[in-house]
Amino acid sequence: MTTMTTGEKYAVLNMGEKLTRYQPVFDDLGPDAYHPAEQGGRTRRLAQYHAVYDPQTRRADIVQLRTQLFLQGRTNKLTGSIERDFSALEADMRAFIEAGFHAVDERWPLAGYQNEWMVNLHTVRVHAEPAVRGVPVPEGVHKDGADFVVMGCVARQDVKGGISQVHENDDEPPVYGVTLMPGDALVVDDREVFHMVTPLIAQSGHGYRDMILMGFHLWSHGKYRGDWKEQTVPTP
């Protein structure tokens, strides 16, 4: 991974093939019934994991869990209070999750943290048409309610726009903006900053932007239900 831009609370990396290798995953996404159709529409899948990361060895022991309803919380003012039901992602994403841990650890060393984590991983395609802009985040400037977030661009097809922005506060202009190209990732300290993405505009015909959105939550925060840790699924 190559660091392209860095700040105290965010960084932009080129992860290259660590990201773009997952492009075939986006050919089979499920509907996002919670995204307004008049804003271009989204398709997506969700996978959730229990992970133990060792900062000394830089190795992560990752187990996929049975996908549960996704509840984001009040940091998303539009749908955060809704338990959203997304199609489960069955692809093996463990290599990218470990790369995500490395990206976070290099900027905000994890040696002082408890090493048990819950990871939400979304594969999201935002669609755009010549007459309909694609809106990646209808909720506007927001946080994901995680400790750290990795937002990786896998593909862009026939679109312009889609500028990823970092905000110090949700009612202030961005302090940073970048157009992520395939292989690029924006990593943020979600406890400290907000983020936003500008609309996508189709260049000619149907366009889209494929993203892997990954939130790292300390397991001790209780972002799980009952015996979830024991509800594992076979590795693809």
TAWO-V463789 format. One record per backbone hydrogen bond with DSSP energy under -0.5 kcal/mol. NH is the residue of the N-H (numbers start at 1). CO is the residue of the C=O. E is the energy in kcal/mol with one decimal. If there is no record, write none. Layout:
nh:NH co:CO e:E
nh:NH co:CO e:E
//
This chain:
nh:2 co:14 e:-2.0
nh:4 co:12 e:-3.1
nh:5 co:12 e:-1.7
nh:7 co:10 e:-3.2
nh:11 co:187 e:-2.0
nh:12 co:5 e:-3.3
nh:13 co:185 e:-2.8
nh:14 co:2 e:-3.1
nh:15 co:13 e:-0.7
nh:15 co:183 e:-3.3
nh:16 co:183 e:-1.1
nh:18 co:15 e:-2.0
nh:19 co:16 e:-2.0
nh:20 co:16 e:-2.1
nh:21 co:17 e:-1.5
nh:22 co:19 e:-1.9
nh:23 co:20 e:-1.8
nh:25 co:22 e:-1.4
nh:26 co:22 e:-0.5
nh:26 co:23 e:-1.6
nh:27 co:24 e:-1.6
nh:28 co:25 e:-1.3
nh:30 co:44 e:-1.5
nh:32 co:42 e:-1.3
nh:33 co:31 e:-0.6
nh:35 co:32 e:-1.5
nh:39 co:36 e:-2.1
nh:40 co:37 e:-1.3
nh:41 co:36 e:-0.8
nh:43 co:125 e:-2.3
nh:44 co:30 e:-2.7
nh:45 co:123 e:-1.6
nh:46 co:87 e:-2.4
nh:47 co:121 e:-2.5
nh:48 co:65 e:-0.6
nh:49 co:119 e:-2.1
nh:50 co:63 e:-2.7
nh:51 co:117 e:-2.8
nh:52 co:61 e:-2.1
nh:53 co:51 e:-0.5
nh:53 co:115 e:-2.1
nh:54 co:59 e:-2.6
nh:55 co:53 e:-0.7
nh:58 co:54 e:-2.2
nh:59 co:54 e:-0.8
nh:61 co:52 e:-2.8
nh:62 co:60 e:-0.8
nh:63 co:50 e:-2.8
nh:65 co:48 e:-3.2
nh:66 co:231 e:-3.0
nh:70 co:84 e:-3.1
nh:71 co:69 e:-0.6
nh:72 co:70 e:-0.5
nh:73 co:80 e:-2.6
nh:76 co:73 e:-1.9
nh:77 co:75 e:-0.7
nh:80 co:76 e:-1.5
nh:82 co:79 e:-1.7
nh:84 co:70 e:-2.8
nh:84 co:82 e:-1.0
nh:86 co:84 e:-0.7
nh:89 co:46 e:-2.0
nh:93 co:91 e:-0.9
nh:97 co:93 e:-2.1
nh:98 co:94 e:-2.4
nh:99 co:95 e:-1.9
nh:100 co:96 e:-2.3
nh:101 co:97 e:-2.2
nh:102 co:98 e:-2.1
nh:103 co:99 e:-2.3
nh:104 co:100 e:-2.3
nh:105 co:101 e:-3.1
nh:106 co:102 e:-2.1
nh:107 co:103 e:-0.6
nh:107 co:104 e:-1.1
nh:108 co:104 e:-3.3
nh:113 co:110 e:-1.9
nh:117 co:51 e:-3.4
nh:118 co:217 e:-3.3
nh:119 co:49 e:-2.1
nh:120 co:215 e:-2.1
nh:121 co:47 e:-3.0
nh:121 co:119 e:-0.5
nh:122 co:213 e:-3.1
nh:123 co:45 e:-2.1
nh:124 co:122 e:-0.6
nh:124 co:211 e:-2.9
nh:125 co:43 e:-3.0
nh:126 co:124 e:-0.5
nh:126 co:209 e:-2.1
nh:127 co:41 e:-2.5
nh:128 co:207 e:-2.5
nh:129 co:132 e:-2.7
nh:132 co:129 e:-1.1
nh:134 co:200 e:-2.3
nh:135 co:39 e:-2.8
nh:135 co:133 e:-0.6
nh:136 co:134 e:-0.7
nh:140 co:137 e:-2.1
nh:142 co:195 e:-2.2
nh:143 co:75 e:-0.8
nh:147 co:216 e:-2.5
nh:148 co:216 e:-1.5
nh:149 co:188 e:-2.2
nh:150 co:214 e:-2.8
nh:151 co:186 e:-2.8
nh:152 co:150 e:-0.6
nh:152 co:212 e:-3.0
nh:153 co:184 e:-3.0
nh:154 co:152 e:-0.6
nh:154 co:210 e:-2.7
nh:155 co:210 e:-1.3
nh:157 co:208 e:-2.9
nh:160 co:201 e:-2.1
nh:162 co:199 e:-1.8
nh:164 co:162 e:-0.6
nh:164 co:178 e:-2.8
nh:165 co:196 e:-3.5
nh:166 co:176 e:-2.5
nh:167 co:194 e:-2.4
nh:172 co:169 e:-1.3
nh:175 co:166 e:-2.9
nh:176 co:166 e:-1.2
nh:178 co:164 e:-2.3
nh:180 co:162 e:-0.5
nh:180 co:178 e:-0.9
nh:183 co:153 e:-3.0
nh:184 co:181 e:-2.9
nh:185 co:13 e:-2.5
nh:186 co:151 e:-2.6
nh:187 co:11 e:-3.1
nh:187 co:185 e:-0.5
nh:188 co:149 e:-2.5
nh:189 co:9 e:-2.3
nh:190 co:147 e:-0.8
nh:190 co:188 e:-1.1
nh:191 co:147 e:-1.0
nh:192 co:189 e:-1.7
nh:193 co:189 e:-1.8
nh:194 co:167 e:-3.0
nh:195 co:142 e:-2.9
nh:196 co:165 e:-1.7
nh:198 co:163 e:-1.8
nh:200 co:134 e:-3.4
nh:201 co:160 e:-2.6
nh:202 co:129 e:-0.6
nh:203 co:158 e:-2.4
nh:207 co:128 e:-3.0
nh:208 co:157 e:-1.8
nh:209 co:126 e:-1.5
nh:210 co:155 e:-2.7
nh:211 co:124 e:-2.8
nh:212 co:152 e:-2.6
nh:213 co:122 e:-2.7
nh:213 co:211 e:-0.6
nh:214 co:150 e:-2.8
nh:214 co:212 e:-0.5
nh:215 co:120 e:-2.5
nh:216 co:148 e:-3.1
nh:217 co:118 e:-3.0
nh:217 co:215 e:-0.6
nh:219 co:116 e:-2.5
nh:221 co:218 e:-2.1
nh:222 co:219 e:-1.9
nh:224 co:222 e:-0.9
nh:228 co:225 e:-1.5
nh:230 co:227 e:-1.9
nh:231 co:228 e:-2.1
nh:232 co:230 e:-1.5
nh:233 co:64 e:-2.0
//
